[in-house]
């Protein structure tokens, strides 16, 4: 694919359908995978509300997250690999830690169970990486 065409791709996240799509400039879906998103409905307004933000964003950074840890407040403490192999940070105003990432909970995909991020199976986030670039537009649709 020519680089220029690749740079016109965008991500669309449907919280209703629990799906992530990569769409090209002709609105053709070229990639789609199931996701998990925020446990609660509506637009993210504060830390801890367990909602996935809605609107237009961009991929700010892409990280190797294999060594990252997170405490899910389940009594098990910090869990290595909580974000799977990759974390794509989004430029969500007022929030620094919202992104699209893998998970140690593949059974959560297809549910509303995250703290606000968009979760994907680890193989799916690796496949998505092949379609992404810094600055890529991301639309997260309303519930």
N, C-alpha and C positions, 0 to 999 in steps of 0.2 A: 504494500500500500504506500503511495507517495506520502512523504512526511506532512505536506500541507493538508491532505485529507485527514490524516491521523489526528492532527491538531484541531480539527473541527469536530471531533467526537466529544460527546458529553455523557455524563452519568445522570440517570433519572432513578430515584428511589421512590417506590410506591409503598407507603406504610399500609395502605388498605390491602394491597395484594401481597405484601411481604416479599417483594421482588426488587432486585436491582437490575437495571438495564444500561447497556452502553448503546448509545444511539448516534448514528452518523449525521452528516449535514443534510441528508435526504430524509431524515426521520426513520431510517431503516434500523431495526434492532439488530445489532451485530454480536451481542453478548447478553445473556440473562442468567441470573442465578437467584435462588431463594435467600432470604435474609431473616434476621431477627432485629427488632427495633425496640424503642423505649416501651417499658411496661405500661405506662400511662398515656392516654390520648391527649392530643393538643400540642401546641408549640412550646418548646423549651423556654422557660422564663427565669429559672433560677437553678443553681447547683442543687442537686439532690431531688429534683422533681420527677426524675425517671421518665422524662419525655424526650423524644427525638426532635431536634429543631426542624422547622419548616421554612422553605424559601430557597434562595439562590446563593450558592457558595462556590468556593474554588478549593481544589486540593492545594494546600499550603506547603506540605512536606510529605515525603514518603520515607518511612523508617523500617529498619530491621527490628522487629519487636520480640525476637526470640528470647532475649534475656530480661524482658520487662516482667514485673510482678504486679499483682493487684490483690487487695483484700476485698472479697465479696461480702463481707460481714455475715458469713455463714458459720463462723466459729472455727474455720480451718486455717485462718491467718493468710499471710501472703502466698499467692499461688504463682509459681514460675510458669511462663508461657501463656498467661491469662489472655493476651491479645493475639495469640497465634503468631505466625511468622512475620506478618506485615501490619503496619498501622499507617493509614493515610490521614493525616491531620487536615481538618477542614477549617477555613477561616470564618468561624461562627462568632460574630460580635458578642463580646462579654464572656466568651467561653474559650479556654485554650486547649481543652482535652477532649473535644468531640471529633470523632473520625469514623472511618470505615476500616474494619480490622477483622482478623481471624478470631478464633475462640478455642478455649479448652472444653466448651460445652456444645459439641456439634448437635446434640439432641435439642438444643434451644432454637435451632434454625426453623423458621416457619411459625415462630411464636412472638409474642410481645413480652420480652423478658429482660431487655438490657436496661442499663442505667441511663441511656440516652444515645449511645453510639449505634452504628449500623454494624451488626455482626454477620460474618459469612463463614462457611466451612473453610478450613485452612487450604484445601486444594483449590477452592473457588477464589479466595483472595489472591493466591499465587497466579491463577489464570487471569484475574482482573488486572493484575500488575502489568501484564503485556499490552494492555489497552490504555494505560494511564500515563499522565505527565503532570508535572508541577504546573499549576494554573488551570488545570482542566475544570470546566464548569460542572457543578453538581447541583441538581434540582432535587430537593426533598419535598414531595407533595404532601398536602394536608391530609389528615385522617379523613 
